[in-house]
Amino acid sequence: MKVALIGNPSVGKSLIFNQLTGVGVEVSNYPGTTVELKGGSTCYQREMIDIVDLPGIYSLDGTSEEEDLVRTFLQEGMVDAVIVVMDATRLERNLYLLLQVAEFGIPMIAVLNMIDEMEKEGLEIDTATLEYQLGIEVLETAASKGHNIEKIVPLVRSGARKATLTIPYDRSVEAAVRTLEKTLGAGRTESLWALQGIAKDGTVSEAASAITEQIEARHRMTVQQIIAANRHNYARTIADRVIKTRETKPGFDLDQLLTSSIPGIPILVLVLLSTLLVVFIVGAFLEETIVDAFQVILIDPLLAFGLPPLAETIALSLAIALQAGLGIAFPFVFIFYILLSILEDTGYMTRAAFLADKAMHRVGMHGGAIIPLVLGLGCNVPAVMGLRNLASRREKIIGAFLITMVPCSARTVIILGIVAAFVGILPALTIYLIVFLLITATGLLLSRVTPGEQFGMILEMAPLRRPQSRLVIKKSWLRMQEFLFIAMPMLLVGSIVLGLFEYIGITAMFEELIAPFSEGVLGVPPYAATALLFGILRKEMAFEMLAILGGTANLSAIMTSLQLYIFGLVSVLFVPCVSTIAVLFREMGGRITAAVTLYTVGLGIIIGALINQIFG
């Protein structure tokens, strides 16, 4: 059996998906699109049930890639049943999507999520009446607490059925649907899509376009507006019948505090600085502990064992790679992901977007762009993918430049693991300040030279809630798997290749060739330039390879404080990693990707050279 989860953004759909499927999740692109689909499975009564988490959308009548994908998914009958996840606190808006899904005639159930938030807001929903109105089973859940999640699979397995509701459309629309059904044999749903101009059948669309002209001339409204209004009215009618409101005692309004300029903006700055400090303090402690343990348990005994030169080179390369990856990168990245998950699960990220709206307009974007920018602090790859949510091509171009300059968790490893650990916390913070000033200057410049229209922001505030430690750790671990299963193998292979290059003399030849540039322009040793090139594969690999090439994780023993500072700064500003470049090419095309790459390379070299000239 194959089941699809459908719902609006921020209704807890993905959280339910993770709880149903566990950690065995596959992420893939739907053929012919850049939209990611998550798929997993669960076993119920010895039957394997496949579950697909479709993208969060507000309706099926739009033209975005996500909406088109979900429509195609339903039209082609790719699933046996559908689970529509709804936010109980915003029932009317969520019913709009459910009504559209119901018209496909696929067996379905409705999951009424966030009932705990509903009760806090003084709302009650008559579930029995809602089931009667929709003609399907309705299950109340609170995914953040795991309430009733275990009942979803049994209910969809035994209780999923086609909805019995019929949306009362305008008489002109109903007449047009009957005409298309009789003359062309089109189904009701296909006829409605054709009238809205989004059907895939060219013959039906062509016939529908002639009819829509007549309807629009009569009503002085587009058919899309008429159909949408009918659906909204019907959703409101159902919501009014099932929602009851009870009085609640007014409490302290935390939102008022977090979304006001004062003290909201100082709180935002404090949250970001606190995040960086916690990552540094906890990460530095774990780094020192793990690195020392690797040195005592693995590296020192390996050097004392007396292996043949080639075998020792390979073994030592592997040992230092493990020490650098698990001892240096892992603590900083994992701690950051934990803190990012906490901020996401509390609902604070949307408050940050609201506060940032005015400032973001000055660099050519709206406040919603702060979300991919903050996501970029974790990883630039999902942040670049978030560009598709921006309203215009202009915003996407500006965002492409700015996001690739944001210090991701891998760059944070470099800043904290090199500069903060070996130079000092204040110099490390100045790197963040320099990057922030460069991002601001770049945004101001691009906002003046990039053609296109600037749009305002409509943003839904996610409810504030207490994060669940189990879910935070699980989300952080899922994100961390990319590092363990993608970055670590690349690091191990790269370390062995580099060790062999060093053994046969290729590394020495390259360093001799690059020495005039690295020493004369940047003021760093030649092997540091070699490490910078490996940073193109994965940013933290620049740090790890520096330790490997230098032969020690104690970098202060092989480079001066200024050299370490310049290396860290250039690594952060230098060309994005290959994963970011690949995703950027897919989202924005070759021309923008080349421009971003050349800009960041030039910026890194120029700023590094200036620091060397001023303080060298």
Secondary structure as UniProt FT lines:
FT   STRAND          2..7
FT   TURN            9..10
FT   HELIX           13..21
FT   TURN            22..23
FT   STRAND          26..29
FT   TURN            31..32
FT   STRAND          36..44
FT   TURN            45..46
FT   STRAND          47..53
FT   HELIX           65..75
FT   TURN            76..77
FT   STRAND          81..87
FT   HELIX           88..90
FT   HELIX           91..102
FT   TURN            103..105
FT   STRAND          108..113
FT   HELIX           115..120
FT   TURN            121..122
FT   STRAND          123..125
FT   HELIX           127..134
FT   STRAND          138..140
FT   HELIX           143..145
FT   HELIX           149..151
FT   HELIX           152..159
FT   HELIX           171..184
FT   HELIX           188..195
FT   TURN            196..197
FT   HELIX           202..219
FT   HELIX           223..242
FT   STRAND          243..245
FT   HELIX           254..259
FT   HELIX           261..294
FT   HELIX           295..299
FT   HELIX           300..305
FT   HELIX           309..324
FT   HELIX           325..329
FT   HELIX           330..346
FT   HELIX           348..362
FT   TURN            363..364
FT   HELIX           367..369
FT   HELIX           370..375
FT   TURN            376..378
FT   HELIX           380..385
FT   HELIX           386..389
FT   HELIX           393..403
FT   TURN            404..405
FT   HELIX           409..414
FT   HELIX           415..420
FT   HELIX           421..422
FT   HELIX           425..449
FT   HELIX           469..482
FT   HELIX           483..487
FT   HELIX           488..504
FT   HELIX           506..517
FT   HELIX           518..522
FT   HELIX           526..534
FT   TURN            535..537
FT   HELIX           539..550
FT   HELIX           555..557
FT   HELIX           561..573
FT   HELIX           578..588
FT   HELIX           590..615
//
